[in-house]
């Protein structure tokens, strides 16, 4: 696929993080074949410590490539292996993203953990943006019902607490593989911008469309998840969705996911929760007053 080079002073995607160091991020290239089987087709997205790519083996898969040496990589593999080891007929078991394969690749300064998973389309954050900031109730209700089933499965069957539940970590499944055929063709016709610095390609993520018939909402990203006999005391959760237990530095359990779920619903129905005046200002003093 052709690439359009952008100006060197413009920060592209993962470059925008203050902790970005080029050698710690694996330089995935479109057309590259990883682990002798996964052909890279387009960039699906990026996160604070990883990039995600649509690949093809015998079928389409999503490949998550972690920056080298990050604790979330090992933790997510451990949690995924735990989830894969369980067999359950719970209706929420299919609403949690599973791991199909895992391997490591050698980078410039270390090894990179890679996770192979089912490819998913847009996130709930993107659904909200498409809907103009507020998701209509007729669309949201079945999604929320499924999410509660998924959370009940995690909490009651697997013992996993997600700890990082928010709208960007909930994504819609795709039942028709032709959706990916169309996304690849769109990328071929209009390639996503690519910045080239010192021979390193930094791609912009493809602009995925809402599927004509979206599937289920799937709970994703278990890099910060915990499982086992709680309660726990480690510092978790994004600032805006933090439960009171985390703010006060006291022991917590699976109920913090329900707190985050409620705030996420508010966000989806009423608009962005981050617009609440003084939200972060109020939480930070609480963290100082109540030491962990």
KAMOUR-V764142 format. One record per residue. RES is the residue in three letters. PHI is phi as a letter, one per 20 degrees, with the letter a starting at -180 (* if undefined). OMEGA is omega in radians with two decimals (* if undefined). NEAR is the number of other C-alpha atoms within 12 Angstrom. Layout:
res:phi:omega:near
RES:PHI:OMEGA:NEAR
RES:PHI:OMEGA:NEAR
//
This chain:
res:phi:omega:near
UNK:*:3.12:23
UNK:f:3.14:19
UNK:c:3.11:23
UNK:e:-3.09:17
UNK:f:3.13:22
UNK:d:-3.11:19
UNK:f:-2.98:14
UNK:f:-3.07:16
UNK:e:3.11:12
UNK:e:3.14:18
UNK:e:-3.07:21
UNK:d:3.01:26
UNK:l:-3.05:28
UNK:f:3.08:32
UNK:f:-3.05:31
UNK:f:3.12:18
UNK:f:-3.12:17
UNK:f:-3.11:12
UNK:e:-3.11:14
UNK:f:3.01:21
UNK:c:-2.98:18
UNK:g:-3.04:27
UNK:f:3.13:22
UNK:e:-3.13:27
UNK:d:-3.09:39
UNK:f:-3.08:35
UNK:e:3.14:36
UNK:f:3.12:39
UNK:c:3.04:31
UNK:f:-3.10:33
UNK:n:3.12:20
UNK:f:3.06:20
UNK:d:-3.10:20
UNK:d:3.12:32
UNK:l:3.10:24
UNK:l:-3.14:13
UNK:b:-3.03:20
UNK:d:3.13:33
UNK:e:-3.09:26
UNK:e:-3.05:31
UNK:d:3.10:38
UNK:a:3.13:46
UNK:e:-3.14:42
UNK:e:-3.10:37
UNK:r:3.13:34
UNK:b:3.08:31
UNK:c:-3.05:27
UNK:f:-3.11:24
UNK:c:-3.08:36
UNK:b:2.96:38
UNK:c:-3.08:37
UNK:c:-3.00:42
UNK:c:2.98:44
UNK:e:-3.13:44
UNK:c:3.10:37
UNK:c:2.98:31
UNK:d:2.94:23
UNK:e:3.11:9
UNK:b:3.11:20
UNK:f:3.07:32
UNK:b:3.00:34
UNK:d:-3.13:37
UNK:d:3.12:43
UNK:d:-3.10:46
UNK:d:-3.11:47
UNK:e:2.93:42
UNK:f:-3.01:39
UNK:f:2.97:31
UNK:m:-3.09:27
UNK:e:-3.08:24
UNK:f:-3.11:20
UNK:f:-3.11:30
UNK:f:-3.13:33
UNK:f:-3.11:28
UNK:f:-3.12:24
UNK:f:3.08:36
UNK:f:-3.14:35
UNK:f:-3.14:26
UNK:f:3.12:34
UNK:f:3.11:36
UNK:f:3.07:23
UNK:f:3.14:24
UNK:f:-3.13:32
UNK:f:-3.09:22
UNK:f:-3.06:14
UNK:d:3.06:19
UNK:d:-3.07:15
UNK:b:3.04:16
UNK:e:3.09:12
UNK:f:-3.09:21
UNK:f:3.12:20
UNK:e:-3.06:29
UNK:f:3.12:30
UNK:e:-3.11:29
UNK:d:3.10:34
UNK:c:-3.09:41
UNK:f:-3.12:38
UNK:d:3.11:33
UNK:d:3.12:30
UNK:e:-3.09:24
UNK:a:3.01:24
UNK:b:3.11:28
UNK:b:3.10:25
UNK:c:3.06:27
UNK:c:-3.10:27
UNK:e:3.06:24
UNK:d:-3.09:22
UNK:f:-3.06:18
UNK:c:-3.14:16
UNK:r:-3.11:18
UNK:e:-3.10:23
UNK:d:3.06:36
UNK:f:3.13:37
UNK:c:3.09:40
UNK:d:3.06:44
UNK:d:-3.07:36
UNK:b:3.04:34
UNK:f:3.09:36
UNK:f:-3.14:40
UNK:c:-3.05:43
UNK:e:-3.01:43
UNK:e:3.08:35
UNK:e:3.07:36
UNK:f:3.07:40
UNK:f:3.13:30
UNK:f:3.07:25
UNK:f:3.13:31
UNK:f:3.13:31
UNK:f:3.11:22
UNK:f:-3.11:18
UNK:e:3.10:19
UNK:n:3.07:16
UNK:o:3.14:20
UNK:c:-3.09:26
UNK:e:3.13:30
UNK:g:-3.05:21
UNK:f:-3.12:18
UNK:f:3.06:12
UNK:e:-3.00:22
UNK:f:-3.02:26
UNK:g:3.13:17
UNK:f:3.09:18
UNK:f:-3.11:33
UNK:f:3.09:32
UNK:f:3.12:23
UNK:f:3.13:29
UNK:f:3.10:41
UNK:f:3.05:31
UNK:f:3.13:28
UNK:f:3.12:36
UNK:f:3.12:41
UNK:f:3.08:30
UNK:f:-3.14:30
UNK:g:-3.03:41
UNK:f:-3.00:32
UNK:e:-3.08:21
UNK:d:-3.02:25
UNK:e:-3.09:32
UNK:m:-3.11:25
UNK:e:2.98:39
UNK:d:-3.04:40
UNK:f:3.11:43
UNK:m:-3.08:41
UNK:c:-3.07:35
UNK:f:3.03:43
UNK:b:-2.94:38
UNK:f:3.11:41
UNK:f:3.13:29
UNK:e:3.02:35
UNK:d:-3.05:40
UNK:c:-3.09:37
UNK:e:3.10:37
UNK:f:-3.12:34
UNK:c:-3.11:29
UNK:e:-3.07:20
UNK:d:-3.09:18
UNK:f:3.12:24
UNK:f:3.06:16
UNK:g:-3.13:26
UNK:f:3.03:33
UNK:g:-3.13:21
UNK:f:3.13:20
UNK:f:3.11:29
UNK:f:3.11:31
UNK:f:3.08:19
UNK:f:3.11:20
UNK:f:3.11:29
UNK:f:-3.11:19
UNK:f:-3.10:14
UNK:c:-3.05:18
UNK:f:3.05:25
UNK:f:-3.14:33
UNK:g:3.14:28
UNK:c:3.09:32
UNK:d:-3.12:28
UNK:d:-3.14:25
UNK:c:3.13:20
UNK:l:3.12:11
UNK:n:-3.14:13
UNK:e:3.12:20
UNK:e:3.07:30
UNK:d:-3.03:38
UNK:e:2.92:39
UNK:e:-3.14:34
UNK:f:3.08:28
UNK:f:3.13:33
UNK:e:-3.09:23
UNK:f:3.11:33
UNK:e:3.03:25
UNK:f:3.11:28
UNK:g:3.09:25
UNK:g:3.09:17
UNK:c:-3.11:16
UNK:f:3.13:26
UNK:e:-3.09:27
UNK:e:2.99:34
UNK:e:-3.03:40
UNK:d:3.08:42
UNK:f:-3.03:44
UNK:c:2.95:42
UNK:m:-3.09:39
UNK:d:-3.12:37
UNK:f:3.13:35
UNK:d:-3.08:31
UNK:f:3.09:40
UNK:c:3.01:38
UNK:b:-3.09:30
UNK:p:-3.09:19
UNK:f:3.08:15
UNK:f:-0.02:17
UNK:f:-3.12:19
UNK:d:-3.14:25
UNK:c:-3.10:22
UNK:f:-3.13:21
UNK:f:-3.10:27
UNK:b:3.04:33
UNK:m:3.03:30
UNK:f:-3.02:27
UNK:g:-2.98:27
UNK:f:-3.11:31
UNK:d:-3.01:35
UNK:f:3.06:36
UNK:f:-3.09:34
UNK:f:3.14:28
UNK:g:-3.12:30
UNK:f:3.14:34
UNK:f:-3.08:32
UNK:e:3.10:24
UNK:m:3.13:24
UNK:d:-3.10:22
UNK:f:-3.10:21
UNK:c:3.10:29
UNK:b:-3.03:30
UNK:f:-3.10:34
UNK:f:3.12:30
UNK:f:3.07:37
UNK:f:3.13:38
UNK:f:3.05:32
UNK:g:-3.14:28
UNK:f:3.10:35
UNK:g:-3.12:35
UNK:f:3.12:25
UNK:f:3.10:28
UNK:f:3.10:36
UNK:f:3.09:34
UNK:g:3.14:26
UNK:g:-3.08:29
UNK:f:-3.07:37
UNK:e:-3.00:29
UNK:d:-3.05:21
UNK:o:-2.98:23
UNK:f:-3.14:25
UNK:f:-3.09:26
UNK:f:3.12:20
UNK:e:3.12:12
UNK:f:-3.10:17
UNK:f:3.01:12
UNK:m:-3.05:13
UNK:g:-3.10:17
UNK:f:-3.13:20
UNK:f:-3.11:15
UNK:f:-3.05:18
UNK:f:-3.04:25
UNK:f:3.03:20
UNK:f:3.13:15
UNK:f:3.12:23
UNK:f:3.14:23
UNK:f:-3.08:14
UNK:f:-3.08:13
UNK:d:-3.09:16
UNK:f:3.13:16
UNK:e:*:17
//
